[in-house]
Every structure is written in C-alpha cells, then in structure tokens.
Amino acid sequence: MGFTVTDLITSLKRKATIPAVQSLFSNADLAALLDEQLQTYIVPFIMSCREEYFVTYIDYTVDTTTNSYPIPSKAIGGKIKDVCWLLNDDEILSIPMLNNDTMSQYNGLYYKANGFYIQNYAIKLYPADQQTPSTNTLRVYYYKRPNTLMENTTFKNWGIVGSLETGKIVLTTTVPAPSVDGTATTWSTSTILDVISKNPRFDNVLSDITISNVDTGTFKLTVSSNTGVSVGDYVCSAGEAAVPQYIPVEFHVMLVQAAANNIFRTLGDQKSYEFGLKTLEGMEQSMIKLISPRVDNEAKKITGKSLMNNGRRRY
C-alpha cells in the first residue's frame, strides 16, 4: 500500500466494500473521514504511549518588554511538553511550572525566574523582570499537529516536485487547482505553501513559503525558498498534506480500519461494525507493542534533578 491520501482512499474503499460507482461518499468525504480519525483517534492513541512522537520545539528571543509568549498554533490540544532556557547549543535548563494561584509564594530561583504559568494560550514567565541566560533564548517543546489530509482526484489539491531550478519548484504535472466554493482555482501569488518530505515521517521541509510567479504551461512555481526540497517531495497549500504526517507508516492500516468502522456505523451495518471494532482492538495491542518502548534495551532513566546537574539536560 502506498502512503498518500489517494492510496489510503483506495484501501478504505476496499476495506469498507464501497462500490466504484456510488454517490454516498465522495473522495473528499473519505479524505475528511480519514483526517478526522487521524486527528481524534490515531494521534491521541500514539501520544498516550508517551514515547516522544510529534515532539518539536520553537525558540523565542526573550523580550524585556513582555513576559508572555504564545503557545504555537500548531500545538496539539494547545498543550506544551516543556519550557526551558537554552544555555548553549546543546544544554537546556527546564523551567518549573507554577500554579498561577500561588505564584506570590515563590521567590527568586535560577536567573530570578520562579518559573512559568499558562494563561489561556500563552506562556507567562514569572516574575516578568527576570534575568535571562546569555543566549536570551526561551525554548518551548510542544506536540505538533499533522496537517489536514486532502484528496487529489476530484480537485487537484497538491503536486509532486519533478525538478528544481534556482528559486523555482517544477511540478511533475499541472499546477494544483483546489476547490474554492466548489470551483477549481489554480494556485496564484496569494497562495501560501508547505513542502512535505517524500520520506516517512513526512515532516515539513518548508512551511509557509510564498509564490511570486506561477507558470501553468511549464508547471513552474517561483517561490520564496526551495532550500532542502528534493524531487518527489509533496507541495501542498499551507496546513494541508498529501500524506499522514508524523505517525509510523505501520499505523496507516489502523487508520483505514478506524475510518471503515465509521462507515459501517453510518450505514447501519452492525455486524461489520462489531467485527471492525474487534479487529481494531487487536491492532491497538499490536501497535502498542510495536512503538513502546521506543528504544529497546534502553538504560534506566534518571529523573532526579540532583542527578541531572540541577535540572540541566542535554538533547
């Protein structure tokens, strides 16, 4: 089985025995169903194993005029994993999280920073007038949400890199023309793009790049950057994806089964639905064994801060 949404839709039709000619489920419907199961079932399932999937970080340059730094908009559930001072290239100091109801009880710790607290979707340092390390950098670790899955048959929503030129990405076929209010609308200079790696785990190679020119005849996009892009990578509208991102490819079968169960339930096929639930339960047990522990024969973890150079860690 291939990895793209097109491949997943083909597999889903086979799994759910959807006829080739039917009007109940469009490919766009099936892509939306797959994305729903990815975001609400597969991602939480993998995160529950606590094996560091989806983890990435963003660095903020500390501004003395504010003590507030936004939780990244792509953070799953609007949650973060850790907040740290970046001390040098490979050493960080984790900052303790405080209860914002009892902050007045704390007095200057390292760098005069008692810690941080969460207010709505912002990270607040406390106290605000704290001294910062020489790097002046606050590093926030968070769980990154996969982009939305998009089909590519009813409307051409994404393309594949065929070659590269200076400042340009050349697609293998026509320039995508996704649906805008039901009408195919070709990418233009107002379109923002993500480039997604062709290789598992399908990470973003570039995010939010802009287009300065579109040549529909030669399929060439003049873009703000093509650094790191390779032939075979996927080019999508920003926030969208041709493949499920960040999950092991072994979970694709489980994703298809979860989507098929939803179809069985919608159609009122109770027998197939119950059988599908049992199949999915067996997959869950197998997948837990597959990904956890993530490192076999790992050494015993040291968690006490007194054994970790006063809370300092190297990543």
C-alpha positions as a Python dict, from the first residue, in 0.01 Angstrom:
ca = {
    (1, 'M'): (0, 0, 0),
    (2, 'G'): (127, 348, -86),
    (3, 'F'): (140, 633, 161),
    (4, 'T'): (-63, 915, 3),
    (5, 'V'): (-424, 1006, 71),
    (6, 'T'): (-509, 867, -273),
    (7, 'D'): (-364, 530, -168),
    (8, 'L'): (-547, 542, 165),
    (9, 'I'): (-879, 615, -5),
    (10, 'T'): (-828, 317, -236),
    (11, 'S'): (-757, 97, 65),
    (12, 'L'): (-1057, 236, 254),
    (13, 'K'): (-1292, 163, -37),
    (14, 'R'): (-1165, -193, -45),
    (15, 'K'): (-1188, -236, 333),
    (16, 'A'): (-1541, -94, 353),
    (17, 'T'): (-1650, -259, 25),
    (18, 'I'): (-1755, 75, -123),
    (19, 'P'): (-1863, 29, -488),
    (20, 'A'): (-1658, 202, -754),
    (21, 'V'): (-1973, 379, -874),
    (22, 'Q'): (-2174, 531, -591),
    (23, 'S'): (-2287, 875, -476),
    (24, 'L'): (-2291, 839, -96),
    (25, 'F'): (-1920, 903, -29),
    (26, 'S'): (-1712, 1132, -247),
    (27, 'N'): (-1333, 1113, -234),
    (28, 'A'): (-1340, 1444, -49),
    (29, 'D'): (-1574, 1287, 209),
    (30, 'L'): (-1341, 990, 253),
    (31, 'A'): (-1036, 1215, 289),
    (32, 'A'): (-1220, 1418, 554),
    (33, 'L'): (-1314, 1096, 734),
    (34, 'L'): (-953, 975, 730),
    (35, 'D'): (-835, 1309, 864),
    (36, 'E'): (-1097, 1301, 1139),
    (37, 'Q'): (-978, 958, 1252),
    (38, 'L'): (-614, 1068, 1228),
    (39, 'Q'): (-664, 1374, 1447),
    (40, 'T'): (-911, 1235, 1703),
    (41, 'Y'): (-806, 870, 1730),
    (42, 'I'): (-462, 782, 1588),
    (43, 'V'): (-274, 1087, 1721),
    (44, 'P'): (-417, 1062, 2078),
    (45, 'F'): (-353, 686, 2076),
    (46, 'I'): (14, 731, 1988),
    (47, 'M'): (54, 1019, 2235),
    (48, 'S'): (-89, 802, 2514),
    (49, 'C'): (216, 574, 2479),
    (50, 'R'): (435, 871, 2584),
    (51, 'E'): (720, 784, 2350),
    (52, 'E'): (805, 1136, 2227),
    (53, 'Y'): (617, 1121, 1895),
    (54, 'F'): (512, 1461, 1749),
    (55, 'V'): (758, 1647, 1974),
    (56, 'T'): (931, 1952, 1830),
    (57, 'Y'): (1023, 2296, 1961),
    (58, 'I'): (1017, 2666, 1892),
    (59, 'D'): (1268, 2920, 2019),
    (60, 'Y'): (1164, 3265, 2139),
    (61, 'T'): (1405, 3552, 2184),
    (62, 'V'): (1324, 3693, 2524),
    (63, 'D'): (1186, 4045, 2508),
    (64, 'T'): (1226, 4252, 2822),
    (65, 'T'): (906, 4440, 2739),
    (66, 'T'): (687, 4131, 2783),
    (67, 'N'): (667, 3812, 2986),
    (68, 'S'): (417, 3647, 2750),
    (69, 'Y'): (497, 3401, 2468),
    (70, 'P'): (228, 3226, 2259),
    (71, 'I'): (175, 2853, 2258),
    (72, 'P'): (232, 2757, 1890),
    (73, 'S'): (-90, 2747, 1689),
    (74, 'K'): (6, 2400, 1561),
    (75, 'A'): (39, 2254, 1912),
    (76, 'I'): (-189, 1952, 1952),
    (77, 'G'): (-461, 2037, 2202),
    (78, 'G'): (-293, 2371, 2266),
    (79, 'K'): (-60, 2190, 2506),
    (80, 'I'): (315, 2200, 2556),
    (81, 'K'): (569, 1949, 2682),
    (82, 'D'): (826, 2171, 2849),
    (83, 'V'): (958, 2525, 2878),
    (84, 'C'): (1336, 2570, 2905),
    (85, 'W'): (1617, 2819, 2895),
    (86, 'L'): (1862, 2746, 2616),
    (87, 'L'): (2201, 2777, 2788),
    (88, 'N'): (2416, 2688, 2489),
    (89, 'D'): (2393, 2481, 2169),
    (90, 'D'): (2321, 2151, 2344),
    (91, 'E'): (2234, 2230, 2706),
    (92, 'I'): (1899, 2342, 2841),
    (93, 'L'): (1753, 2418, 3180),
    (94, 'S'): (1393, 2318, 3239),
    (95, 'I'): (1182, 2592, 3398),
    (96, 'P'): (932, 2477, 3664),
    (97, 'M'): (564, 2527, 3603),
    (98, 'L'): (386, 2725, 3872),
    (99, 'N'): (30, 2731, 3991),
    (100, 'N'): (-86, 3080, 3898),
    (101, 'D'): (-299, 3090, 4214),
    (102, 'T'): (7, 3059, 4440),
    (103, 'M'): (282, 3245, 4248),
    (104, 'S'): (323, 3505, 4519),
    (105, 'Q'): (462, 3234, 4747),
    (106, 'Y'): (768, 3182, 4527),
    (107, 'N'): (1087, 3384, 4550),
    (108, 'G'): (1382, 3414, 4307),
    (109, 'L'): (1527, 3092, 4182),
    (110, 'Y'): (1772, 3048, 3893),
    (111, 'Y'): (1806, 3370, 3691),
    (112, 'K'): (1548, 3520, 3929),
    (113, 'A'): (1283, 3325, 3737),
    (114, 'N'): (1046, 3143, 3966),
    (115, 'G'): (907, 2964, 3664),
    (116, 'F'): (618, 2994, 3423),
    (117, 'Y'): (243, 2952, 3420),
    (118, 'I'): (-19, 2907, 3147),
    (119, 'Q'): (-283, 3169, 3081),
    (120, 'N'): (-524, 3080, 2802),
    (121, 'Y'): (-289, 3005, 2506),
    (122, 'A'): (11, 3193, 2637),
    (123, 'I'): (319, 3102, 2840),
    (124, 'K'): (380, 3360, 3112),
    (125, 'L'): (719, 3393, 3280),
    (126, 'Y'): (713, 3484, 3648),
    (127, 'P'): (836, 3725, 3764),
    (128, 'A'): (837, 3938, 3450),
    (129, 'D'): (1161, 4127, 3524),
    (130, 'Q'): (1384, 3822, 3535),
    (131, 'Q'): (1745, 3797, 3427),
    (132, 'T'): (1796, 3575, 3122),
    (133, 'P'): (2085, 3349, 3016),
    (134, 'S'): (2340, 3483, 2768),
    (135, 'T'): (2162, 3317, 2474),
    (136, 'N'): (1849, 3520, 2558),
    (137, 'T'): (1650, 3224, 2425),
    (138, 'L'): (1341, 3054, 2561),
    (139, 'R'): (1279, 2708, 2412),
    (140, 'V'): (927, 2564, 2416),
    (141, 'Y'): (877, 2195, 2341),
    (142, 'Y'): (535, 2101, 2209),
    (143, 'Y'): (344, 1831, 2021),
    (144, 'K'): (300, 1929, 1656),
    (145, 'R'): (-35, 1867, 1487),
    (146, 'P'): (-28, 1688, 1149),
    (147, 'N'): (-156, 1889, 854),
    (148, 'T'): (-508, 1825, 723),
    (149, 'L'): (-534, 1535, 476),
    (150, 'M'): (-654, 1632, 127),
    (151, 'E'): (-763, 1414, -164),
    (152, 'N'): (-626, 1478, -511),
    (153, 'T'): (-875, 1343, -764),
    (154, 'T'): (-1197, 1549, -755),
    (155, 'F'): (-985, 1862, -724),
    (156, 'K'): (-607, 1873, -758),
    (157, 'N'): (-504, 1986, -412),
    (158, 'W'): (-133, 1905, -416),
    (159, 'G'): (157, 1842, -650),
    (160, 'I'): (484, 1650, -657),
    (161, 'V'): (826, 1803, -714),
    (162, 'G'): (962, 1690, -1051),
    (163, 'S'): (1276, 1905, -1061),
    (164, 'L'): (1432, 2217, -914),
    (165, 'E'): (1568, 2537, -1064),
    (166, 'T'): (1716, 2841, -895),
    (167, 'G'): (1435, 2990, -687),
    (168, 'K'): (1181, 2760, -851),
    (169, 'I'): (994, 2435, -792),
    (170, 'V'): (892, 2245, -1106),
    (171, 'L'): (595, 2012, -1055),
    (172, 'T'): (554, 1679, -1234),
    (173, 'T'): (211, 1764, -1374),
    (174, 'T'): (-35, 2053, -1380),
    (175, 'V'): (-33, 2325, -1117),
    (176, 'P'): (-288, 2233, -846),
    (177, 'A'): (-630, 2394, -856),
    (178, 'P'): (-811, 2324, -528),
    (179, 'S'): (-1177, 2395, -469),
    (180, 'V'): (-1284, 2745, -375),
    (181, 'D'): (-1660, 2740, -313),
    (182, 'G'): (-1686, 2439, -544),
    (183, 'T'): (-1481, 2591, -827),
    (184, 'A'): (-1130, 2477, -921),
    (185, 'T'): (-899, 2772, -857),
    (186, 'T'): (-536, 2747, -968),
    (187, 'W'): (-263, 2841, -722),
    (188, 'S'): (-161, 3204, -751),
    (189, 'T'): (74, 3455, -590),
    (190, 'S'): (-168, 3476, -295),
    (191, 'T'): (-126, 3104, -218),
    (192, 'I'): (90, 3002, 79),
    (193, 'L'): (259, 2661, 53),
    (194, 'D'): (406, 2383, 263),
    (195, 'V'): (656, 2136, 118),
    (196, 'I'): (636, 1792, 278),
    (197, 'S'): (910, 1531, 264),
    (198, 'K'): (853, 1223, 48),
    (199, 'N'): (1008, 1010, 323),
    (200, 'P'): (842, 879, 637),
    (201, 'R'): (775, 1060, 883),
    (202, 'F'): (670, 1313, 617),
    (203, 'D'): (786, 1621, 804),
    (204, 'N'): (757, 1972, 667),
    (205, 'V'): (1068, 2055, 464),
    (206, 'L'): (947, 2413, 432),
    (207, 'S'): (647, 2588, 585),
    (208, 'D'): (451, 2893, 476),
    (209, 'I'): (654, 2976, 165),
    (210, 'T'): (516, 3229, -80),
    (211, 'I'): (476, 3228, -459),
    (212, 'S'): (588, 3523, -669),
    (213, 'N'): (505, 3370, -1008),
    (214, 'V'): (306, 3075, -1148),
    (215, 'D'): (379, 2935, -1494),
    (216, 'T'): (92, 2697, -1568),
    (217, 'G'): (242, 2595, -1902),
    (218, 'T'): (568, 2459, -1758),
    (219, 'F'): (432, 2381, -1408),
    (220, 'K'): (693, 2611, -1252),
    (221, 'L'): (644, 2795, -924),
    (222, 'T'): (879, 3080, -837),
    (223, 'V'): (892, 3059, -459),
    (224, 'S'): (1044, 3244, -165),
    (225, 'S'): (1263, 2939, -90),
    (226, 'N'): (1331, 2589, -220),
    (227, 'T'): (1610, 2513, 27),
    (228, 'G'): (1612, 2149, 131),
    (229, 'V'): (1346, 2047, -121),
    (230, 'S'): (1401, 1718, -308),
    (231, 'V'): (1250, 1560, -616),
    (232, 'G'): (946, 1359, -508),
    (233, 'D'): (850, 1585, -218),
    (234, 'Y'): (487, 1696, -192),
    (235, 'V'): (382, 2059, -242),
    (236, 'C'): (57, 2150, -69),
    (237, 'S'): (-138, 2453, 39),
    (238, 'A'): (-21, 2561, 384),
    (239, 'G'): (-172, 2346, 658),
    (240, 'E'): (-266, 2064, 419),
    (241, 'A'): (-97, 1733, 343),
    (242, 'A'): (-84, 1461, 80),
    (243, 'V'): (18, 1203, 343),
    (244, 'P'): (-47, 1145, 715),
    (245, 'Q'): (237, 1322, 893),
    (246, 'Y'): (449, 1221, 1193),
    (247, 'I'): (291, 879, 1253),
    (248, 'P'): (468, 549, 1179),
    (249, 'V'): (354, 418, 840),
    (250, 'E'): (251, 93, 1012),
    (251, 'F'): (-42, 291, 1157),
    (252, 'H'): (-189, 354, 811),
    (253, 'V'): (-371, 19, 820),
    (254, 'M'): (-510, 106, 1162),
    (255, 'L'): (-620, 448, 1032),
    (256, 'V'): (-805, 286, 742),
    (257, 'Q'): (-975, 35, 975),
    (258, 'A'): (-1093, 314, 1207),
    (259, 'A'): (-1236, 505, 910),
    (260, 'A'): (-1404, 189, 776),
    (261, 'N'): (-1568, 130, 1116),
    (262, 'N'): (-1714, 479, 1096),
    (263, 'I'): (-1860, 397, 754),
    (264, 'F'): (-2008, 69, 880),
    (265, 'R'): (-2175, 256, 1166),
    (266, 'T'): (-2308, 525, 930),
    (267, 'L'): (-2457, 259, 700),
    (268, 'G'): (-2612, 73, 993),
    (269, 'D'): (-2408, -239, 917),
    (270, 'Q'): (-2391, -359, 1278),
    (271, 'K'): (-2227, -693, 1203),
    (272, 'S'): (-1941, -537, 1008),
    (273, 'Y'): (-1910, -259, 1267),
    (274, 'E'): (-1876, -501, 1559),
    (275, 'F'): (-1626, -714, 1369),
    (276, 'G'): (-1435, -399, 1278),
    (277, 'L'): (-1417, -292, 1643),
    (278, 'K'): (-1267, -629, 1740),
    (279, 'T'): (-1018, -602, 1454),
    (280, 'L'): (-923, -253, 1568),
    (281, 'E'): (-880, -369, 1926),
    (282, 'G'): (-633, -633, 1810),
    (283, 'M'): (-447, -372, 1607),
    (284, 'E'): (-421, -148, 1912),
    (285, 'Q'): (-250, -420, 2113),
    (286, 'S'): (-10, -495, 1830),
    (287, 'M'): (76, -130, 1773),
    (288, 'I'): (144, -66, 2141),
    (289, 'K'): (399, -346, 2133),
    (290, 'L'): (545, -203, 1813),
    (291, 'I'): (613, 150, 1939),
    (292, 'S'): (655, 109, 2315),
    (293, 'P'): (920, 106, 2439),
    (294, 'R'): (1058, 311, 2155),
    (295, 'V'): (1416, 222, 2244),
    (296, 'D'): (1481, -144, 2321),
    (297, 'N'): (1745, -225, 2582),
    (298, 'E'): (1740, 136, 2699),
    (299, 'A'): (1925, 226, 3016),
    (300, 'K'): (1730, 311, 3328),
    (301, 'K'): (1604, 668, 3314),
    (302, 'I'): (1743, 915, 3569),
    (303, 'T'): (1473, 1156, 3681),
    (304, 'G'): (1603, 1317, 3998),
    (305, 'K'): (1720, 1674, 3936),
    (306, 'S'): (2003, 1629, 4186),
    (307, 'L'): (2150, 1373, 3947),
    (308, 'M'): (2099, 1589, 3641),
    (309, 'N'): (2318, 1890, 3711),
    (310, 'N'): (2041, 2079, 3891),
    (311, 'G'): (1781, 2015, 3624),
    (312, 'R'): (2005, 2078, 3323),
    (313, 'R'): (1963, 1839, 3035),
    (314, 'R'): (2131, 1781, 2704),
    (315, 'Y'): (1921, 1696, 2395),
}
